[in-house]
């Protein structure tokens, strides 16, 4: 099993309403991938952060193995959501590790 975690920061030029709308759309898009991509075991997105947070969105996902991670990253449905996320974010951090 592989754990795939990403943390994003939204662009600062977005209004609060634009940020809220973008976060909801990204969460729905990412969590909507469950059951549509082979090897994607679990996926959740956190957008309701405490004031102490210094990032806006966290993806926490589990995939069957490294091959499943590679397939997920190339999947057209995932790429469509990723394209939107790239448009709204200015920073991305990723950690992948074996469970």
C-alpha positions in Angstrom: 0.0 0.0 0.0 1.1 3.6 -0.7 0.0 6.7 1.2 -0.2 9.8 -1.1 -0.5 13.1 0.8 -0.6 16.5 -0.8 -0.9 19.9 0.8 -1.9 23.0 -1.2 -2.0 26.8 -0.7 -4.5 28.8 -2.7 -3.5 31.8 -4.7 -3.6 35.0 -2.6 -5.5 37.0 -5.3 -8.6 34.9 -4.9 -11.5 36.5 -2.9 -12.8 34.7 0.2 -15.8 33.6 -1.8 -13.6 32.4 -4.7 -11.5 30.4 -2.3 -14.5 28.8 -0.7 -16.0 27.9 -4.0 -12.6 26.6 -5.3 -12.0 24.4 -2.2 -15.5 22.9 -2.5 -15.1 22.1 -6.2 -11.6 20.6 -5.7 -12.8 18.5 -2.7 -15.8 17.1 -4.7 -13.6 16.5 -7.8 -10.9 14.6 -5.9 -13.2 12.6 -3.6 -15.3 11.8 -6.7 -12.4 9.8 -8.1 -13.1 7.0 -5.6 -14.4 3.9 -7.3 -13.4 5.3 -10.7 -9.7 4.6 -10.6 -8.4 1.1 -10.1 -6.1 0.8 -7.1 -7.4 4.0 -5.4 -8.4 2.5 -2.1 -9.2 5.6 0.0 -9.3 9.3 -0.7 -10.3 12.3 1.5 -9.8 16.0 1.2 -9.7 18.3 4.2 -10.7 22.0 3.7 -12.2 22.9 7.1 -8.9 24.0 8.7 -8.2 25.5 12.1 -6.9 29.1 12.3 -3.5 27.7 13.2 -3.1 26.2 9.7 -0.8 27.7 7.1 -2.2 25.8 4.1 -5.6 25.6 2.6 -6.3 22.0 1.5 -5.0 18.5 2.2 -5.4 15.3 0.2 -4.9 12.1 2.0 -5.2 9.0 -0.1 -4.2 5.3 -0.1 -3.4 3.3 -3.2 -2.8 -0.4 -3.7 0.9 0.0 -4.7 3.4 2.1 -6.6 2.0 1.0 -9.9 -1.5 2.1 -8.8 0.0 5.5 -7.9 1.6 5.9 -11.3 -1.7 4.9 -13.0 -3.7 7.3 -10.8 -1.3 10.2 -11.7 -1.9 9.5 -15.5 -5.6 8.9 -15.2 -7.6 11.4 -17.4 -10.2 11.9 -14.6 -7.5 12.7 -12.1 -5.7 15.0 -14.7 -8.9 17.0 -15.2 -9.2 17.7 -11.5 -5.5 18.4 -11.2 -5.7 20.9 -14.0 -8.3 22.9 -12.0 -6.3 22.7 -8.8 -3.1 24.0 -10.6 -5.2 27.0 -11.7 -6.2 27.9 -8.1 -3.0 27.1 -6.1 0.4 28.7 -5.7 2.1 26.0 -3.7 2.0 22.2 -3.5 3.8 19.8 -1.2 3.6 16.0 -1.7 4.7 13.0 0.3 4.4 9.5 -0.9 5.4 6.5 1.2 4.9 2.8 1.6 2.7 1.5 4.3 
